[in-house]
Amino acid sequence: MLSYEPLESPEIILTCNIPSLVSTSNLVYKVASCLKEQFNIPAGIKIHLEKHIPVSAGLGGGSSNAANCILALNEIWQLNLSRTKMHKIASQFGSDINFFLEGGTAKGENRGEVITKLSPIILNNILLVNPGIEISSAEAYQLAVLPKKGEQHKFNPSNLIGSCFNRLESGIRNAYPVIDNIINSISNFGAKIAMMSGSGSTCFGIFDREDDLSTCQQYFDQKGFWTYPTQTIHISHR
C-alpha cells in the first residue's frame, strides 16, 4: 500500500515499514524522480510504502508499486498524462509495470510492455506459498533453461490447465530444491495447477476444493512458510 503527501520543499522522501527498501534504487523513488525531473515539478513528495508481501518473491510487488506511483503522481502533480504516455514511462523501468497500469486479466507481449486486455478468468481457490528466500529477477533469468529449437508454449484461456507454463521455473527448481519440494507438495494436496510465480520464490496452487487448499495451507504454515489464500479479481475492460 502506498500513501502520498505533497511537500512544498523540493525533496522526494521515501519511507517504508521495511527499512531495507528505502533506497534511491527503489522503483517508486526512481519513478517519482523521473516524473519530477521530466516535467519540471518544483514541489516535492513524501511517499510511504507499507509492504506486507515477501520481497523479491515473484509477485510483482515492486512493479505494481511503480505503476501506482505513476498513476498517483499524474493526479497529484496534475500532469494530465495520456494512457499512452504513462505506458511509455512505465516501460523505461521494467517489463511488468505496464500490466499493473491496467490490471485485471491481460496478455503481455514483446518484453511484456505491450498489453492486450482479456476477458476475466475466474479462479477462487488459489494458495500462495513462499519459503522466505529472495530470488532476484537477474538470477532467475541467468538460471533459465532456454527452449529447444521449435519449442513453443501458447497460453489458451479455454485450456487453462494445459497451457500454464513458466519458462523460469525449471532453472529455479534445479537450483533451489525447496522450490521443487513446495511445487510437488502443492500437487500432492490436490491442486490442479502447481507452479512458480514469476521469477520466484513464491509458488502457487489452484484448487477445486477449498478444503484441500486449507489442508495444504496448514501444512506449510506448520513449516513456518508465508502463505496466503486468494482469488483472481474481476475487472471489466476499460
Backbone torsions as a table, in degrees:
resi	resn	phi	psi	omega
1	MET	NA	138.1	-179.3
2	LEU	-120.0	140.3	173.1
3	SER	-128.6	150.0	-172.2
4	TYR	-128.4	137.1	177.3
5	GLU	-131.5	109.7	178.6
6	PRO	-61.3	143.2	179.3
7	LEU	-121.1	144.0	173.6
8	GLU	-75.2	-32.0	176.7
9	SER	-74.7	159.0	-168.8
10	PRO	-83.2	-5.6	-171.6
11	GLU	-76.7	158.4	170.8
12	ILE	-105.8	121.3	-178.8
13	ILE	-116.0	123.7	177.3
14	LEU	-113.6	127.3	174.1
15	THR	-123.7	158.6	-177.0
16	CYS	-157.9	149.8	176.1
17	ASN	-71.1	-13.1	173.3
18	ILE	-112.5	101.1	-172.0
19	PRO	-55.0	-32.1	-176.9
20	SER	-65.9	-16.4	-180.0
21	LEU	-87.6	-6.9	178.2
22	VAL	-82.3	99.9	-174.4
23	SER	-159.3	153.0	175.2
24	THR	-69.7	-11.3	176.9
25	SER	-88.3	-6.7	176.7
26	ASN	-64.5	136.5	-177.1
27	LEU	-58.9	-35.2	178.9
28	VAL	-62.5	-45.6	178.8
29	TYR	-63.8	-42.9	-179.3
30	LYS	-61.3	-43.9	-179.8
31	VAL	-64.6	-46.2	-180.0
32	ALA	-61.0	-42.0	179.2
33	SER	-63.7	-41.6	179.8
34	CYS	-62.4	-47.9	-178.5
35	LEU	-65.0	-41.0	-179.5
36	LYS	-62.6	-43.7	-178.9
37	GLU	-73.1	-44.8	-174.7
38	GLN	-64.7	-33.8	-175.8
39	PHE	-110.5	15.2	173.6
40	ASN	51.7	53.0	-179.7
41	ILE	-85.7	117.5	-177.9
42	PRO	-75.4	-29.2	-177.4
43	ALA	-77.5	164.6	177.0
44	GLY	-108.6	-174.6	-179.1
45	ILE	-150.9	139.2	172.0
46	LYS	-107.9	124.2	-176.4
47	ILE	-119.6	127.5	175.3
48	HIS	-111.4	126.9	178.1
49	LEU	-106.2	118.6	176.5
50	GLU	-107.9	105.2	-171.7
51	LYS	-106.4	128.5	-177.7
52	HIS	-128.0	14.4	172.5
53	ILE	-117.9	160.2	-178.9
54	PRO	-60.3	152.0	179.7
55	VAL	-87.7	144.0	179.9
56	SER	50.0	54.6	-170.5
57	ALA	-120.1	4.2	178.9
58	GLY	76.9	23.4	-178.7
59	LEU	-107.4	1.6	178.1
60	GLY	74.5	21.7	-177.8
61	GLY	-61.5	-48.8	-179.9
62	GLY	-64.3	-40.0	-179.3
63	SER	-68.1	-41.0	179.2
64	SER	-67.3	-35.8	176.6
65	ASN	-64.6	-40.5	178.9
66	ALA	-63.3	-41.8	178.0
67	ALA	-63.6	-42.4	177.6
68	ASN	-59.2	-40.3	-179.1
69	CYS	-64.3	-42.2	177.9
70	ILE	-60.8	-47.8	-177.9
71	LEU	-65.2	-42.2	-176.9
72	ALA	-68.8	-46.8	-177.6
73	LEU	-71.1	-25.4	173.0
74	ASN	-60.4	-37.0	178.3
75	GLU	-79.7	-49.0	-174.4
76	ILE	-63.1	-43.4	-178.1
77	TRP	-93.3	5.4	176.4
78	GLN	50.5	52.7	-177.7
79	LEU	-80.0	-22.4	179.6
80	ASN	55.9	42.4	-179.4
81	LEU	-75.6	138.8	173.4
82	SER	-73.3	164.1	177.4
83	ARG	-60.1	-40.5	-179.7
84	THR	-61.9	-42.4	-179.8
85	LYS	-66.7	-40.2	178.4
86	MET	-63.6	-39.1	178.2
87	HIS	-66.2	-36.8	178.7
88	LYS	-64.9	-42.3	177.6
89	ILE	-64.5	-44.2	-178.4
90	ALA	-59.3	-40.1	-176.1
91	SER	-67.4	-15.1	177.5
92	GLN	-72.6	-21.3	-170.9
93	PHE	-111.2	-5.7	179.4
94	GLY	164.2	171.5	-175.6
95	SER	-95.9	-9.5	-176.4
96	ASP	-103.6	-15.9	-173.4
97	ILE	-63.6	-36.3	-178.3
98	ASN	-60.0	-38.1	177.8
99	PHE	-59.2	-43.1	-175.2
100	PHE	-74.3	-13.9	170.4
101	LEU	-68.7	-24.3	-178.2
102	GLU	-105.4	-50.1	-179.3
103	GLY	75.6	-175.8	-179.1
104	GLY	73.6	-148.6	178.9
105	THR	-101.9	127.8	-175.6
106	ALA	-154.0	159.7	174.7
107	LYS	-106.4	128.9	176.6
108	GLY	-104.9	129.6	-179.1
109	GLU	-124.3	174.7	-173.7
110	ASN	63.0	-119.1	174.5
111	ARG	-83.4	-5.0	-173.5
112	GLY	115.1	-7.4	-175.0
113	GLU	-87.7	-10.3	177.1
114	VAL	-94.7	110.1	-169.0
115	ILE	-108.3	130.2	173.5
116	THR	-121.8	123.4	-179.7
117	LYS	-69.0	141.8	177.0
118	LEU	-122.9	163.4	175.2
119	SER	-65.1	146.1	-178.1
120	PRO	-58.1	142.1	172.0
121	ILE	-106.0	117.5	-172.5
122	ILE	-91.5	113.1	177.4
123	LEU	-134.3	123.8	-171.7
124	ASN	-104.9	-23.9	-174.1
125	ASN	-118.6	82.6	-179.5
126	ILE	-116.6	132.5	177.3
127	LEU	-117.5	126.3	174.2
128	LEU	-97.2	138.6	179.6
129	VAL	-135.7	128.6	178.3
130	ASN	-131.2	128.9	-175.6
131	PRO	-83.8	-0.4	177.6
132	GLY	90.8	19.0	175.2
133	ILE	-112.6	147.0	180.0
134	GLU	-100.7	132.0	176.9
135	ILE	-126.3	117.7	-179.8
136	SER	-74.5	155.1	177.0
137	SER	-60.8	-37.5	-179.6
138	ALA	-60.6	-44.1	179.2
139	GLU	-65.0	-41.7	-179.0
140	ALA	-60.6	-40.7	-179.9
141	TYR	-72.2	-32.2	176.4
142	GLN	-65.7	-32.8	-178.1
143	LEU	-87.8	-7.6	-174.5
144	ALA	-59.9	138.2	175.6
145	VAL	-88.7	116.8	-175.5
146	LEU	-68.8	148.2	-178.9
147	PRO	-68.5	150.9	174.2
148	LYS	-74.2	159.9	-179.2
149	LYS	-57.6	127.0	178.9
150	GLY	84.9	-5.5	-178.5
151	GLU	-73.9	131.9	179.4
152	GLN	-137.7	145.9	173.8
153	HIS	-133.1	116.8	-179.7
154	LYS	-116.4	131.7	-179.5
155	PHE	-79.4	129.5	179.2
156	ASN	-123.3	106.7	-177.3
157	PRO	-56.7	-27.4	179.8
158	SER	-80.3	-10.6	176.0
159	ASN	-130.3	63.0	-173.3
160	LEU	-58.8	-45.6	-175.9
161	ILE	-63.0	-42.8	-174.1
162	GLY	-80.1	-17.2	-171.9
163	SER	-111.3	-2.4	177.5
164	CYS	-67.8	132.7	-176.3
165	PHE	-158.0	141.7	176.8
166	ASN	-131.4	110.2	-177.2
167	ARG	-59.4	-28.5	-176.0
168	LEU	-82.8	-12.6	-169.1
169	GLU	-66.7	-47.2	-172.0
170	SER	-63.5	-38.7	178.8
171	GLY	-64.5	-41.5	178.8
172	ILE	-68.0	-40.2	179.7
173	ARG	-63.3	-35.2	177.5
174	ASN	-69.9	-37.2	-176.2
175	ALA	-83.8	-27.0	-176.5
176	TYR	-126.7	93.4	-179.2
177	PRO	-55.9	-29.1	-179.8
178	VAL	-62.8	-34.8	178.2
179	ILE	-68.0	-42.7	177.4
180	ASP	-60.3	-42.7	-179.8
181	ASN	-65.5	-39.7	179.6
182	ILE	-62.5	-47.9	-178.0
183	ILE	-62.8	-42.5	178.2
184	ASN	-63.7	-40.7	-179.2
185	SER	-66.3	-42.1	178.2
186	ILE	-59.1	-42.9	177.6
187	SER	-61.6	-41.6	-178.1
188	ASN	-65.6	-23.8	177.9
189	PHE	-86.3	5.8	171.3
190	GLY	104.1	9.8	178.8
191	ALA	-68.2	139.7	177.5
192	LYS	-81.9	-20.2	171.3
193	ILE	-136.7	132.5	173.8
194	ALA	-138.4	121.8	-177.5
195	MET	-161.6	178.1	179.8
196	MET	-88.9	145.7	177.8
197	SER	-92.9	123.1	176.1
198	GLY	55.0	-128.7	-179.2
199	SER	-92.9	10.3	179.3
200	GLY	78.6	171.1	13.7
201	SER	-97.7	4.4	177.9
202	THR	-70.7	139.1	173.4
203	CYS	-118.3	163.4	179.2
204	PHE	-144.9	156.4	174.3
205	GLY	-130.8	144.2	175.8
206	ILE	-112.8	122.7	-172.9
207	PHE	-113.9	149.9	170.0
208	ASP	-79.2	-38.3	-173.7
209	ARG	-108.5	129.9	177.8
210	GLU	-63.5	-32.9	178.9
211	ASP	-62.3	-40.7	178.7
212	ASP	-65.4	-40.0	176.8
213	LEU	-60.3	-45.6	-177.9
214	SER	-63.1	-40.9	178.5
215	THR	-64.3	-41.6	178.2
216	CYS	-64.2	-43.0	179.5
217	GLN	-62.2	-42.6	179.0
218	GLN	-60.4	-39.1	179.5
219	TYR	-60.2	-47.4	-178.1
220	PHE	-75.9	-31.0	175.0
221	ASP	-60.4	-40.2	179.7
222	GLN	-65.8	-24.6	176.8
223	LYS	-83.0	-7.3	-179.3
224	GLY	85.3	14.5	178.4
225	PHE	-81.5	155.9	172.8
226	TRP	-78.5	129.6	177.8
227	THR	-132.7	154.3	179.1
228	TYR	-156.9	116.7	175.0
229	PRO	-81.5	139.1	-175.6
230	THR	-151.8	-172.5	178.2
231	GLN	-153.5	165.8	176.3
232	THR	-73.5	154.3	177.4
233	ILE	-100.4	151.0	-174.1
234	HIS	-108.9	102.3	178.2
235	ILE	-118.2	123.5	179.0
236	SER	-74.4	161.0	-179.5
237	HIS	-61.5	139.1	178.0
238	ARG	-88.0	NA	NA
